[in-house]
Amino acid sequence: MNKKYFHNHLALPVPLLGCLLVTACTQQVEHDSTATEFKIGNTPAKVTHVNKYISNKGILSGHDYGSSYSFAYQLTVPDLKIDWQSRDEPKEAKLCQSSLLMLKSIGKHTSYTDEETVTKITTRYAKFVDNRFLFKLFGDAYWTYISQEDYLKKTTECVVAAIPNERHYE
């Protein structure tokens, strides 16, 4: 093999390959979840708390290049075909007229500006809007945020249930 061939064709890929091998890392993702069943009046429901752990380690070096943790909640009411997912922690559910579901949740929300980062714990209220028809196969179903006043108005006509959860935010 002549020296010119090596210099022109192999000189660039060898260091590049070596660099990729040294800095390459593996990503390990782990999930665990806990599910708790409860009732809103006579209607069965389930809340699931999902934890997700991600770690990145160098293949050759074994160095830990970073790890992260996140969690999410999922609330399911199978009889009504209702599903809610969020990083907010669900605290309370109200079921009205056997189909209107409202939810109180608490979450940590961060806003960023050039000058500062502000993190605060906020309580949010949501209502499930169900415009589905024909055995709930067609139409729209979605969650919309409502005011605290709207949430509190319907207390007398609704069944209220505390939602069992991890209590990240009291």
Secondary structure, DSSP 8 states (H G I E B T S, - for coil): --HHHIIIIITTHHHHHHHHHHH-EEEEEEEEEEEEEEEETTEEEEEEEEEEEEEEEETTT--EEEEEEEEEEEEEEGGGTEEEEESSEEEEEEEETTTEEEEEEEEEEEEE-SS-EEEEEEEEEEEEEEEEETTTTEEEEEEEEE-HHHHHHTTTTEEEEE-----S--
